[in-house]
Amino acid sequence: AAGIPCWHGAGLELGIATAAYVHACAAAKGCILPSDLLGSYLREDDLILEPLVCEDGFLPVPDRPGLGIELDMDALAEYAVT
């Protein structure tokens, strides 16, 4: 709103948060600086069925309903701590 360019940093998140960040970056008019949404690349599993993959330096915005991702229930069960 202030016309100041910004970027979005990562917090070593999983795929669900990365998808939310991609949507937030795409929706923010001022988010034009390179972001570092790389948390999913540092994890053994990002808990989503189809990983978000960089294409030519960009993370495409998922175009399916909601965040555009589907939770991997098998991975969730595997990594759950009871």
SULDADA-V96683 format. One record per backbone hydrogen bond with DSSP energy under -0.5 kcal/mol. CO is the residue of the C=O (numbers start at 0). NH is the residue of the N-H. Records with the same first field share a line. If there is no record, write none. Layout:
CO=NH / NH
//
This chain:
2=4
5=31 / 32
7=35
13=17
14=18
15=19
16=20
17=21
18=22
19=23
20=24
21=25
22=26
23=27
26=28
27=30
29=5 / 31
35=37
37=40 / 41
38=41
39=42
45=14
46=71
48=50
50=52
52=59
54=57
57=54 / 59
64=67
69=48
70=72
71=75
72=76
73=77
74=78
75=79
79=81
//
